[in-house]
Amino acid sequence: MAEGMLDEDLQVLGHLRGYPDDLHHFSNMIKQANPRGMSALRLVLSRPAATDSLIAAICRQVADGVPIVSAVEAAERFSVPPRQFLDEIAARPDFPAPVFAAGHRRIWRATEIQAYLAAHGTGAPG
């Protein structure tokens, strides 16, 4: 398998940290795809039924080269737990809209999160 394809799969895995069910599912897809010389990312994108999942959304962004952060990763940047991040920071009316949202599973463009963080600082509203 080409090194670039493995890099894509590893990027997806990194964004799934904090989502154990999705992480387990994607890990299993890697086990299926890699021996066939495919990336799991490409396998996901070839399946039209998976368009509304967190995994599919992350795969699309990684394939397009768009730097993203999950709610778990964004919470770390704001130095708060994920639930507090979602309830108190991501819920603010001026917070950037996610590129994907389904319950507590959300992803944003990393540049928008970084710009918001630079303008507003870390932590919950004071």
N, C-alpha and C positions, 0 to 999 in steps of 0.2 A: 504494500500500500504506500502511496506517495506520502512523504512527510507532511505536506500541506494539508492533506485530508486528516491526518492524525491531529495536527494542530487545531483544525476546526473543531473536531470532536472534543478535544481537551478544553477549548474555550467554552463550548456549550456546557460541559461538565462543571466548570468553574462557576458559571452563572446559576447552576442548579443547586449549589450549596445552600442548605437551609430548607430545601424541599425534598425530603427523603423519598417520597413515592415517585416523584418525577426523576430524581437522580437514579433510583434503582431501575426504573423503566428504561431510561436512556443508556445506562450501563449495559443492560441486557441487549439493547439494540446494537451497541458497539460489538458485543460478543458475536452477534449474528452477522453483522456487516463486514467487520475487519477480515475474517478468514476468506471472504469472497473478494477481497481487494477493493471494498467500498468503504466510504465513511458513513457513520450512522447519520450524520447531518444530511447527506445526500439521500439516504434512505428515507428519512423523515420527509424531506421536501418532495420526494417522488410520490408520496401518498396523499392524495387529495382529501381524504377523510380527516386528517389530523390538522386542519387549518385553524382550529379554535383552541388549541392547547398551548400551555406555556412552553413546552418543548418546541413545538412548531414555530412559535413566535420568536424564540431565541435563535433557532436555526436560521430563520429568514434573515434576522438582523446580522448574525455572524457571517452568513454567506454573502450578504451585501456589504460587509466590511464596516458596519455601523457600530461604533463603540456603545455598549449599553451597560446598565446596572440593574440588578433585580432589587426588589424591596429590601431583601436581606443585605445586599451590598450597599445600598443607599443608606440604610440605617447605620451601618458601620461608619460611613463617611460623616454622618451627623452625630455620631457617638451616643446613640440611643438604641434600645432594643427594637426589633422589627415591629412589634405591635404598637409601641409608642410612636414610632416613625409614621406608621400608616394612620393612626388615629389623630395625631397632633400636628404632624408636619405635612405629609402628603395630602391631608384633607384641607389644607389652607386654600382659599380661593385663588391666590396668586401662584400656587405651586404648579410647575409644568405638568401638562397632561401626559399620562403614560402612553407608550406606543402599544401596550397590551395590558389589559386588566380583566381578571376573572377572580373575584373574591379577593383573597389576600395575595394572589399571584399577580404581580405587576412588574413591568420593566419600563425603563425610561432611557432616553438618549443620555449617555454619560456627559456630554457637553452641557446639556440643559441643567442637569443636577449639579454639576460643578459650578456653573454660573450662578445658580440659586444659592448654593452654599457660600460662594464668595460674597454675595450680596447680603445674605442674612445670617451667616454664622452657623454654629452647630447648636444642637439641642432643641428642646421644646420652646414654644413661645413664652416670653417672660412677662 
